[in-house]
Amino acid sequence: MAHVVSIVIDADLRDRTVNRASVLYRIGCLPGATLLGMDNDRDRWGLIYEYDPAVDSEESFTEHRLLGLARTAIGDPDLDLAIAGVRFWKSTALVADRFRVGRSFLVGDAAHVTTPIGGLGMNCGIGDVDNLSWKVAAVVAGWADESLLDTYEAERQPVAELTVQASLGAARPPAQTDGLVLGASYESSAVVPDGSQPPAALDPLGTYLPTGRPGHRAPHLWLDDARVVSTLDLFGDGFVLLTTPAGTAWHTVVQRESHIPIRVHVIDHPEWPDLYGVGPLGAVLVRPDGYVGFRAVGVPTDSNDLGAALARLAGRT
Ligand SMILES: Cc1cc2nc3c(=O)[nH]c(=O)nc-3n(C[C@H](O)[C@H](O)[C@H](O)COP(=O)(O)OP(=O)(O)OC[C@H]3O[C@@H](n4cnc5c(N)ncnc54)[C@H](O)[C@@H]3O)c2cc1C
């Protein structure tokens, strides 16, 4: 477990960084140190410095020493700067045993703590809230059973485990964690499996393979030539049933399910059926958090019962 001190520095480094713009600078002359750009004006910086508690106590980081560390890291012993804040912390990787106890839910760093490696903690926390908020809203509104809230832990704890493990590995640039951040999938009673297998990436952490399989994030597809409107813009305030223009049989089924907020959106795009894994008469039900809850390859049948799927997604079976 690394012990770290974060030092917030006010110093105008515009001239020094204009030709080597970056957010993070590893400091070769000060082992264990990284300089982090904290605002766009490049005059507030964070110096993140790993220290050995067997050698250095927190008290040993006096203002005089902090100024010296900052000037060494920046490479100018006479630099005009000010220390705006200091925080000691330990690099930890933990996942809580429970994410829900009764009416209390843990989200974000309260539920899981990653090391800063890979910059994964915030995304995971936002994913928690995205997952939980529609479920709480549905229960409060009365169209979902309280048991739906148990799917929060079932869905997010495995993602937290993967994220925490990833933060213990080698650092990767953000684009090389798309498999984890965008590709993580859910298995719970708030997903209706369709018997298909998940896509198999050679590098599951790094590679995101878009799929409309239930439990996965509904894939992005531009819906207009100007590339302004995405499928992702359709989701967020209720269930959305996606069909092709030929999928009218599904629209009739939806009219019977008026007790649950659900909109139908017809997608007239040649790539959509393949991307979402349905035929020309199929349908995909997307949850309010943008995850696929149910998929039918063809027309409605007894084994593809949208009403039963919605009941399951609302925790009513
Ligand atoms: C050095 C470092 C670099 C990081 N870099 C990245 C990165 O690049 N990308 C990324 O995704 N993540 C990064 N993270 C992780 C990210 O910062 C956290 O995952 C994220 O901030 C967690 O958000 P949170 O809202 O769950 O918790 P916090 O941000 O910790 O927010 C909790 C808030 O609750 C307040 N609070 C605590 N107790 C009480 C109380 N009793 N009453 C009222 N308020 C209270 C706290 O003051 C705090 O404001 C980094 C973390 C560190 C330490």
The ligand as a Tripos MOL2 file, in Angstrom:
@<TRIPOS>MOLECULE
LIG
   53    58     1     0     0
SMALL
NO_CHARGES

@<TRIPOS>ATOM
      1 C1         -4.7180   11.1250   -6.6310 C.3       1 LIG1
      2 C2         -5.9890   10.5790   -7.2020 C.ar      1 LIG1
      3 C3         -6.1810   10.6220   -8.5730 C.ar      1 LIG1
      4 C4         -7.3440   10.1230   -9.1220 C.ar      1 LIG1
      5 N1         -7.5070   10.1970  -10.4780 N.ar      1 LIG1
      6 C5         -8.6410    9.7360  -11.0220 C.ar      1 LIG1
      7 C6         -8.8510    9.8150  -12.4260 C.ar      1 LIG1
      8 O1         -8.0110   10.2890  -13.1890 O.2       1 LIG1
      9 N2        -10.0130    9.3260  -12.9340 N.ar      1 LIG1
     10 C7        -10.9790    8.7810  -12.1230 C.ar      1 LIG1
     11 O2        -12.0180    8.3380  -12.6420 O.2       1 LIG1
     12 N3        -10.8170    8.7020  -10.7890 N.ar      1 LIG1
     13 C8         -9.6800    9.1780  -10.2170 C.ar      1 LIG1
     14 N4         -9.5060    9.1010   -8.8630 N.ar      1 LIG1
     15 C9        -10.5850    8.5410   -8.0450 C.3       1 LIG1
     16 C10       -11.7260    9.5370   -7.8670 C.3       1 LIG1
     17 O3        -11.2230   10.7610   -7.3800 O.3       1 LIG1
     18 C11       -12.7430    8.9540   -6.8980 C.3       1 LIG1
     19 O4        -13.1250    7.6660   -7.3320 O.3       1 LIG1
     20 C12       -13.9940    9.8450   -6.8190 C.3       1 LIG1
     21 O5        -13.6660   11.1400   -6.4110 O.3       1 LIG1
     22 C13       -15.0000    9.2290   -5.8510 C.3       1 LIG1
     23 O6        -16.1290   10.0460   -5.8070 O.3       1 LIG1
     24 P1        -17.1180    9.9230   -4.5930 P.3       1 LIG1
     25 O7        -18.1720   10.9680   -4.8440 O.co2     1 LIG1
     26 O8        -17.5730    8.5070   -4.4400 O.co2     1 LIG1
     27 O9        -16.2930   10.2440   -3.2900 O.3       1 LIG1
     28 P2        -15.5250   11.5900   -2.9090 P.3       1 LIG1
     29 O10       -15.0230   12.3040   -4.1230 O.co2     1 LIG1
     30 O11       -14.5670   11.1920   -1.8500 O.co2     1 LIG1
     31 O12       -16.6860   12.4980   -2.3240 O.3       1 LIG1
     32 C14       -17.2120   12.2610   -1.0250 C.3       1 LIG1
     33 C15       -17.5710   13.6240   -0.4550 C.3       1 LIG1
     34 O13       -18.2710   13.4210    0.7720 O.3       1 LIG1
     35 C16       -17.7860   14.3440    1.7210 C.3       1 LIG1
     36 N5        -18.0490   13.7740    3.0530 N.ar      1 LIG1
     37 C17       -17.4000   12.7900    3.6930 C.ar      1 LIG1
     38 N6        -17.9440   12.5590    4.8930 N.ar      1 LIG1
     39 C18       -18.9930   13.4040    5.0040 C.ar      1 LIG1
     40 C19       -19.9560   13.6340    6.0110 C.ar      1 LIG1
     41 N7        -19.9780   12.9460    7.1510 N.pl3     1 LIG1
     42 N8        -20.8980   14.5880    5.7890 N.ar      1 LIG1
     43 C20       -20.9140   15.3100    4.6400 C.ar      1 LIG1
     44 N9        -20.0010   15.1140    3.6450 N.ar      1 LIG1
     45 C21       -19.0660   14.1830    3.8290 C.ar      1 LIG1
     46 C22       -16.3070   14.4620    1.4070 C.3       1 LIG1
     47 O14       -15.7730   15.6660    1.9090 O.3       1 LIG1
     48 C23       -16.3360   14.4690   -0.1260 C.3       1 LIG1
     49 O15       -16.5380   15.7540   -0.6580 O.3       1 LIG1
     50 C24        -8.3450    9.5750   -8.2820 C.ar      1 LIG1
     51 C25        -8.1590    9.5310   -6.8900 C.ar      1 LIG1
     52 C26        -6.9750   10.0180   -6.3620 C.ar      1 LIG1
     53 C27        -6.8010    9.9920   -4.8560 C.3       1 LIG1
@<TRIPOS>BOND
     1     1     2 1
     2     2     3 ar
     3     2    52 ar
     4     3     4 ar
     5     4     5 ar
     6     4    50 ar
     7     5     6 ar
     8     6     7 ar
     9     6    13 1
    10     7     8 2
    11     7     9 ar
    12     9    10 ar
    13    10    11 2
    14    10    12 ar
    15    12    13 ar
    16    13    14 ar
    17    14    15 1
    18    14    50 ar
    19    15    16 1
    20    16    17 1
    21    16    18 1
    22    18    19 1
    23    18    20 1
    24    20    21 1
    25    20    22 1
    26    22    23 1
    27    23    24 1
    28    24    25 2
    29    24    26 1
    30    24    27 1
    31    27    28 1
    32    28    29 2
    33    28    30 1
    34    28    31 1
    35    31    32 1
    36    32    33 1
    37    33    34 1
    38    33    48 1
    39    34    35 1
    40    35    36 1
    41    35    46 1
    42    36    37 ar
    43    36    45 ar
    44    37    38 ar
    45    38    39 ar
    46    39    40 ar
    47    39    45 ar
    48    40    41 1
    49    40    42 ar
    50    42    43 ar
    51    43    44 ar
    52    44    45 ar
    53    46    47 1
    54    46    48 1
    55    48    49 1
    56    50    51 ar
    57    51    52 ar
    58    52    53 1
@<TRIPOS>SUBSTRUCTURE
     1 LIG1         1 GROUP 0 **** ****
